[in-house]
């Protein structure tokens, strides 16, 4: 058997590693390790001069494998694997020994311990790389068509970017129109732009784009396959209106006798059982709410069918399943608001004049239930004193939501400002823990609200709210003055927490992606892969990933779109071959690995009674190898022998050094 010639290169990472670790001592010990042919250090190995040193030594010393002792492989594994490939070494004969995150940082004040631990980390990685196979990347054909789930501003932006890049897109939205939450807003901070003026042209552009297939009132049923070759089934829900015939005239809704709370107006107005969300809806078509339609529930009425000039009513409509082949997915499902019925102390649901921020947006909006005139829900009177309460649900461990909802400080300042513009004699008060205004122009916007519009900020919490005649009494405290505050308000607006959209966990399960501890979709790496998931070909954008404002949402949507365009720009998709393999001579066909695989990459051959791995689906997580009782399932370059040898080396004579 050929003797290994391993090169070990130790990075100082400036002072990040060298401050905690005795680099010279590490090199002296590693130099004596079996199979090591060369050891060298440099202050920044990832820099161009450092990479040149590595490349030159591979050739000069005739090295057949290398270990780079530096920081996380998430940062630099690709860098150095690309480097070794350029000098004709197989990229999988290069490994990273993480002595920064795993050693120098946690042992910053323990130099002797850090030095010893770094030696053991490097030795264990040397043992691994000596046994690494020379693998070749897996090449997968591509279906160059994307699916974007969610028709809010994130989904719209992503779909337009991909379509403008020359690729086909399906934009999927569960409601009858695209537009999402942004379409419900009055104005946007910090510029006070009209959201409809921004959104409507984009919505129309989506509907008219030759590369976009718009599927509203539809939902994902299932997804199978792998990156570049997904098969999706989409449930197109029964609309009970033939959209090929519907001209959007609205005659049907005028005569419909059934009235229901309007979701678009945040339940501040009524809509009919046959409806469209708002006049600028795209598509500009009507649907029938089967749950509240008198004809569909009781067999009576049928007024809309009688008066529809286009003869578009279709009471016998059925759900339809449509199958599509796609190459990649962006999930941009947006957010919902925290259920205020859980916060009893604020009186939401008990007092009509205690509303949430989205309801106040609709009151302020020109397209809202009051045409932009500020009227309180209880009696239609114009409120003079309005109290805004921030962080209702957000930053509150009691409700399992210690996170900041990101946009509340800014939209509250905006709403207070717009209220003052609409009711000049009015007085807005804002109770807050603090103000988080971190975006471009945001701090100036808050200052403008205070200085120009007289918005009063009270740093403190509200302890009690109760009704007193036609006033809502708000008791709280101002921490700045240390005094108790009592305000007889005409209206109270609660800035409620952003929570994941309804059904997101079920959708994540169908897509084989994960959610974080709060239910938002989880990215592959917060800094390096913020729009990617651990399932290749599935990307995330907007508030589906975490609370964020419109600016960050649009930026992230474009980032996800650029990832897909980069994927589609190649003839085929190249993926890592460090995946599971089955030793057919050992496999007993028990099927335990099939159940353990999150990615549905393993199936049981019932004839041969062995497991088989779909290389295109396998993500190399190692779960199957961990549960295999016979040892037949192994991961390439992470075999059981490699792992046991690494553990043995890492723990051998550790205390003695």
DAWOSUL-V975848 format. One record per pair of residues at least 4 apart in sequence whose ideal C-beta (glycine too) atoms are under 6 Angstrom apart, sorted by the first residue. I is the first residue (numbers start at 1). J is the second residue. D is the distance in Angstrom with one decimal. If there is no record, write none. Layout:
i=(I I)
j=(J J)
d=(D D)
This chain:
i=(4 4 5 5 5 6 6 6 6 7 7 7 7 8 8 8 8 9 9 9 9 10 10 10 11 11 12 12 12 13 13 15 16 17 17 17 17 18 20 20 20 20 21 21 21 21 22 23 25 26 26 27 29 30 30 31 33 33 35 37 38 38 42 42 44 45 45 46 46 51 55 56 57 58 58 58 59 65 65 66 67 67 67 67 67 68 68 69 69 69 71 71 72 72 73 73 74 74 76 77 77 80 81 81 84 84 84 85 89 90 92 92 93 95 95 95 97 97 97 98 99 99 99 100 101 103 103 103 104 107 107 110 116 120 123 124 124 124 127 127 127 128 128 131 132 133 135 137 137 138 138 138 139 139 140 140 140 141 142 142 142 142 143 143 143 143 144 144 144 145 145 145 146 146 146 146 147 147 147 147 148 148 148 148 148 149 149 150 150 150 150 151 151 151 151 152 152 153 153 154 154 154 154 154 155 156 156 157 157 157 158 158 158 158 158 159 159 159 159 160 161 161 162 162 162 162 163 163 163 163 165 167 168 169 170 171 171 172 172 173 173 174 176 176 176 177 177 177 178 178 179 179 179 180 182 182 183 185 185 186 186 186 187 188 188 189 189 189 190 190 190 193 195 196 199 200 203 205 206 207 207 217 217 218 218 219 221 221 222 222 223 223 223 223 224 225 225 225 226 226 227 227 227 228 228 230 231 232 232 233 233 234 235 235 236 236 237 238 238 238 239 240 240 240 240 241 241 241 241 242 242 243 245 245 246 246 246 247 248 248 251 252 252 252 253 253 253 255 255 256 256 256 256 258 258 258 259 260 260 261 262 262 264 264 265 265 265 266 266 266 268 268 268 269 271 273 273 273 274 274 274 276 276 277 288 290 294 294 294 295 295 304 304 305 308 308 328 328 328 329 330 330 330 331 331 332 332 332 333 333 333 334 334 335 335 335 336 336 336 337 338 338 338 338 340 340 340 341 343 346 346 347 347 347 348 351 351 352 352 353 353 353 353 354 355 355 355 356 356 357 360 360 362 363 363 363 364 366 370 374 374 374 375 376 376 376 382 383 383 384 384 385 385 385 386 386 386 387 387 387 387 387 388 388 388 389 389 389 390 390 390 390 391 391 392 392 392 393 393 393 393 394 394 394 395 396 397 401 405 405 405 406 406 407 407 408 408 409 409 409 410 412 412 413 413 416 416 416 416 417 417 419 419 420 420 428 429 429 430 431 431 431 435 437 437 437 441 447 448 449 449 450 458 458 459 459 460 460 460 460 462 462 463 463 464 465 466 468 471 472 472 473 474 474 475 476 477 478 478 498 500 500 500 503 505 508 508 511 512 512 513 513 513 514 515 515 515 516 516 520 520 521 521 521 523 524 524 524 524 525 531 531 531 531 531 532 533 539 539 540 540 541 541 541 542 543 543 548 548 578 578 578 579 579 579 580 580 580 580 580 581 581 582 582 582 582 583 584 586 586 587 587 587 588 589 589 591 592 593 593 593 593 593 594 594 596 596 596 597 597 597 599 599 601 601 601 601 602 602 603 604 605 605 613 622 622 624 625 625 625 628 628 634 648)
j=(35 130 37 63 64 35 36 65 126 38 57 63 66 30 36 39 67 40 45 54 68 23 41 69 45 70 17 18 43 17 100 19 100 21 99 100 104 23 104 107 108 114 104 114 115 118 115 41 115 118 119 39 119 39 122 39 123 126 130 61 57 61 50 53 50 50 70 76 79 83 87 60 61 63 87 89 87 93 129 94 95 97 125 126 129 80 96 97 99 122 75 100 98 101 77 96 525 528 80 81 96 94 91 94 89 91 94 91 93 134 132 135 132 125 128 129 121 122 125 102 103 118 121 104 105 114 117 118 114 113 114 114 657 650 649 646 649 650 645 646 649 642 646 642 637 637 577 574 577 575 577 615 572 574 228 573 616 572 228 327 572 573 229 325 326 327 167 327 568 168 326 327 162 169 328 564 170 232 326 329 155 158 159 171 330 172 331 155 332 333 334 155 171 173 178 180 334 182 553 332 541 542 553 557 332 202 206 554 557 558 330 541 557 560 561 163 169 171 212 164 558 561 167 169 561 564 169 209 211 212 565 568 211 212 213 212 214 215 218 178 216 219 216 217 287 277 281 282 203 282 183 199 203 334 195 199 199 195 361 361 364 365 192 193 195 410 414 445 441 442 445 198 199 200 203 280 282 209 212 214 282 237 239 234 236 235 233 235 233 510 230 232 510 511 231 229 230 231 616 617 536 537 573 327 573 326 325 324 326 321 323 322 319 321 320 322 319 317 318 319 287 288 314 315 317 246 286 287 312 312 314 285 310 312 285 286 312 310 284 285 307 274 304 308 272 274 275 303 307 272 273 274 304 273 292 294 270 271 292 267 269 271 277 278 269 362 369 358 359 362 359 362 369 369 275 289 292 293 286 288 304 281 286 281 293 296 298 300 301 301 302 308 313 313 312 313 537 564 567 538 539 541 560 540 544 541 542 544 501 504 544 501 543 498 501 543 499 501 502 496 393 496 497 499 348 356 496 349 392 465 494 351 354 465 354 467 472 377 378 376 378 472 491 492 359 360 493 494 496 495 415 493 368 368 370 374 418 372 375 382 422 423 380 381 383 491 423 490 491 426 490 427 489 490 419 428 491 429 474 487 489 492 412 430 493 431 462 494 408 412 432 495 395 433 494 495 496 399 401 496 497 404 405 497 404 401 402 497 497 498 547 547 548 411 549 412 495 435 436 437 442 430 495 446 449 428 430 449 455 449 453 423 428 428 453 455 456 487 457 458 462 476 446 442 443 446 445 451 452 453 455 455 478 485 479 480 476 477 478 479 474 476 475 476 475 474 473 473 488 489 492 488 487 489 486 485 484 483 485 547 504 519 520 507 515 513 515 538 535 599 533 535 538 522 519 521 522 520 522 545 546 540 544 545 530 529 532 533 534 529 539 540 556 559 560 539 538 560 563 544 545 556 557 560 553 547 548 552 553 620 636 637 615 618 620 613 618 624 633 635 634 636 587 611 632 633 632 610 630 632 610 611 632 630 609 610 604 627 602 611 624 628 633 602 604 623 624 627 601 602 624 617 619 613 614 617 618 611 613 612 611 610 612 618 626 635 633 633 634 635 632 633 639 652)
d=(3.9 4.5 4.0 5.2 5.0 5.1 5.2 4.9 5.6 4.4 5.8 4.1 4.4 5.2 5.8 4.8 4.8 5.4 5.8 5.5 5.3 5.8 4.3 4.5 4.0 3.7 5.6 3.9 4.5 4.3 5.7 4.3 5.6 5.5 6.0 5.4 4.6 5.5 3.9 5.9 4.9 4.5 5.3 5.0 5.2 5.1 4.5 5.4 5.4 5.5 5.6 5.0 4.9 5.3 5.6 4.8 5.7 6.0 5.5 5.7 5.7 4.5 4.6 5.7 5.3 3.7 5.7 5.4 6.0 5.3 5.1 5.8 5.2 4.8 5.2 5.9 5.9 4.2 4.6 5.3 5.4 5.4 5.1 5.5 5.8 5.1 5.3 4.3 5.1 5.1 5.4 3.9 5.5 5.2 3.8 3.9 5.9 5.8 5.9 6.0 5.1 5.3 4.0 5.0 4.0 6.0 4.6 4.6 5.5 3.9 5.5 4.6 5.7 5.0 6.0 4.4 5.1 4.6 4.1 4.6 4.4 4.3 5.6 5.2 5.7 5.5 5.1 4.7 5.8 5.3 3.8 5.5 5.0 4.8 4.9 4.1 4.9 4.3 4.8 5.4 4.9 5.2 5.5 5.1 4.9 6.0 4.2 4.7 5.8 5.0 5.2 5.4 4.8 5.8 4.9 4.4 5.1 5.6 4.1 5.1 6.0 5.6 5.8 5.0 6.0 4.2 5.5 5.6 4.5 4.3 4.9 5.9 5.2 4.9 5.1 5.2 4.9 6.0 4.7 4.8 4.9 5.2 4.7 5.0 4.7 5.0 5.0 4.0 3.8 4.3 5.7 4.9 5.9 3.1 3.3 2.4 4.6 4.7 5.9 3.7 4.6 3.0 5.0 4.2 4.0 5.2 5.7 5.1 4.0 6.0 4.9 5.7 4.2 5.5 4.4 6.0 4.8 4.5 5.6 5.9 5.4 3.6 5.2 4.9 4.9 5.7 5.0 4.9 3.8 4.9 4.5 5.3 5.3 5.0 4.8 5.8 5.3 5.1 5.7 5.2 4.5 5.1 5.5 4.7 4.7 5.0 3.8 5.8 5.6 5.6 3.1 5.9 6.0 5.3 5.2 5.7 5.6 4.4 5.2 5.1 3.8 4.1 4.6 5.0 5.3 4.7 4.3 5.9 4.3 5.7 3.8 5.9 5.5 5.2 5.8 5.3 4.1 6.0 5.5 5.8 5.0 5.0 5.7 5.4 4.7 5.3 4.1 4.6 4.7 6.0 5.8 5.1 5.7 5.7 4.9 4.9 4.2 5.0 4.1 4.4 4.0 3.1 5.7 4.7 4.6 5.0 5.9 5.3 5.9 5.5 5.4 4.8 5.7 5.9 4.6 5.8 5.6 4.1 5.4 5.2 4.4 3.7 5.6 5.9 4.7 5.3 5.2 5.8 5.3 4.6 4.8 4.8 4.7 3.8 4.8 6.0 4.2 5.2 4.0 5.9 5.4 5.0 3.9 5.3 4.6 5.5 5.8 4.9 5.5 3.9 5.5 5.0 5.8 3.7 5.3 5.4 4.3 5.7 4.9 4.2 4.8 4.2 4.2 5.7 4.2 5.0 5.0 4.9 4.3 5.1 5.7 5.6 4.7 3.7 4.5 4.9 4.5 4.4 5.5 4.8 5.0 4.6 5.2 5.3 5.1 4.9 5.4 5.5 3.9 4.5 4.9 5.9 5.4 4.0 5.4 5.1 4.6 4.7 5.8 5.0 4.8 5.7 4.8 5.0 5.5 4.5 4.8 5.8 4.6 5.9 4.5 5.3 5.4 4.7 5.7 4.1 5.4 5.3 5.7 4.8 3.8 4.8 3.9 5.2 3.8 5.9 5.9 5.4 5.9 5.4 5.8 4.4 4.7 4.7 5.0 5.3 6.0 4.7 4.1 4.9 5.0 5.4 5.1 4.6 4.0 5.9 5.9 5.1 4.9 5.1 5.5 4.7 4.2 5.7 5.8 6.0 5.2 4.2 4.8 5.9 4.8 5.6 4.7 5.9 4.9 4.8 6.0 3.4 4.0 5.0 5.5 5.3 5.0 5.3 5.7 5.1 4.7 4.9 4.8 5.6 4.3 5.0 4.9 4.5 4.8 4.9 5.3 5.3 5.5 5.7 4.3 4.5 5.1 5.6 4.5 5.9 5.0 5.4 5.6 5.6 3.3 5.9 4.2 4.1 5.7 5.8 4.8 5.3 4.9 4.3 4.6 4.0 5.5 5.4 5.1 5.9 4.1 5.2 4.9 5.9 5.8 5.8 5.0 5.0 4.6 3.8 6.0 5.9 4.5 4.7 5.0 6.0 5.3 6.0 4.3 5.0 4.9 5.9 5.1 5.1 5.2 5.5 6.0 3.9 4.6 4.9 5.9 5.8 5.1 5.2 4.4 5.4 4.7 5.9 4.7 5.3 5.4 4.0 5.1 4.7 5.9 4.2 5.3 5.9 4.3 5.6 5.3 4.8 4.2 4.7 5.1 5.9 4.6 5.3 5.5 4.9 5.6 5.6 5.2 4.2 4.5 4.0 5.2 5.9 6.0 5.0 5.3 5.5 4.9 5.6 4.3 5.2 5.4 4.6 5.2 5.9 5.8 5.3 4.7 5.9 5.2 4.6 5.0 5.2 5.1 3.8 4.3 5.7 5.4 4.0 5.1 5.9 5.9 4.9 4.3 5.9 4.7 4.2 5.6 5.6 4.7 4.7 4.3 4.3 4.3 5.9 5.8 4.0 5.4 4.9 5.3 5.1 5.9 4.0 4.6 5.0 5.4 5.2 5.8 5.3 6.0 5.8 5.3 5.2 5.7 5.9 4.6 5.2 5.3 3.8 4.3 5.7 3.8 5.4 3.5 5.3 5.0 5.2 5.2 5.4 3.8 5.6 5.2 5.0 5.6 4.7 5.4 4.6 5.3 4.6 5.6 5.3 5.2 6.0 4.8 3.6 4.1 5.4 5.6 5.6 5.8 5.3 5.3 5.5 6.0 5.1 4.7 4.9 5.6 5.1 5.8 3.8 4.8 5.9)
